[in-house]
Amino acid sequence: MWISRPIYELLPYLYMLVGVTLLAAAWLVDAETWPSVFFTVGALSLIGGLVLWLRRKDYRTKQAEYDSRSLDDKV
């Protein structure tokens, strides 16, 4: 499955936003079970967004260090 580049670039930030929103909702909701569900899903979403953002940053940094030409072109 392919998604457009703007959506692909927005996903880590969207995951982090959803995570922060759910963590805030867990703090504000007065119920018995929902805060724990909001907290768990929010924390996982926030961590997932951070991991995606850091992995993409690391990948782009590493790709910039390597020569993009083919081995056949160097002969």
C-alpha positions as CSV (number, residue, x, y, z in Angstrom):
1,M,0.0,0.0,0.0
2,W,1.3,3.4,-1.0
3,I,0.3,6.7,0.6
4,S,1.0,10.2,-0.6
5,R,4.2,11.8,0.7
6,P,2.5,14.6,2.7
7,I,0.4,12.1,4.6
8,Y,3.5,9.9,5.1
9,E,5.5,12.8,6.5
10,L,2.6,13.8,8.8
11,L,2.1,10.4,10.4
12,P,4.6,10.6,13.3
13,Y,3.3,14.0,14.3
14,L,-0.3,12.8,14.1
15,Y,0.6,9.8,16.3
16,M,2.3,12.0,18.8
17,L,-0.7,14.4,18.8
18,V,-3.2,11.6,19.4
19,G,-0.9,10.3,22.2
20,V,-0.7,13.6,24.0
21,T,-4.5,14.1,23.5
22,L,-5.3,10.7,25.0
23,L,-2.9,11.3,27.9
24,A,-4.6,14.6,28.6
25,A,-8.0,12.9,28.4
26,A,-6.8,10.2,30.9
27,W,-5.9,13.0,33.3
28,L,-9.3,14.7,32.9
29,V,-11.8,11.9,32.6
30,D,-13.5,10.9,35.9
31,A,-14.4,7.2,35.3
32,E,-13.2,3.9,36.5
33,T,-11.7,2.1,33.5
34,W,-11.4,4.7,30.7
35,P,-8.5,6.6,32.1
36,S,-6.3,3.5,32.2
37,V,-7.3,2.7,28.6
38,F,-6.7,6.3,27.5
39,F,-3.3,6.3,29.3
40,T,-2.2,3.0,27.7
41,V,-3.2,3.8,24.2
42,G,-1.9,7.4,24.5
43,A,1.4,6.3,25.8
44,L,1.8,3.7,23.1
45,S,0.8,6.2,20.4
46,L,3.2,8.9,21.7
47,I,6.1,6.4,21.9
48,G,5.2,5.0,18.4
49,G,5.3,8.5,17.0
50,L,8.6,9.3,18.6
51,V,10.1,6.1,17.4
52,L,9.0,6.7,13.8
53,W,10.3,10.3,13.9
54,L,13.7,9.2,15.3
55,R,14.0,6.3,12.8
56,R,13.3,8.5,9.8
57,K,15.7,11.1,11.1
58,D,18.4,8.5,11.5
59,Y,17.7,6.9,8.1
60,R,17.9,10.3,6.4
61,T,21.2,11.2,8.2
62,K,22.7,7.8,7.2
63,Q,21.6,8.1,3.6
64,A,23.2,11.5,3.3
65,E,26.6,10.0,4.4
66,Y,26.6,7.3,1.7
67,D,27.4,7.7,-2.0
68,S,24.2,7.1,-4.0
69,R,25.9,6.0,-7.2
70,S,25.9,2.3,-8.2
71,L,28.9,0.2,-7.9
72,D,28.9,-0.3,-11.6
73,D,29.2,3.4,-12.2
74,K,32.5,3.6,-10.2
75,V,34.4,1.3,-12.6
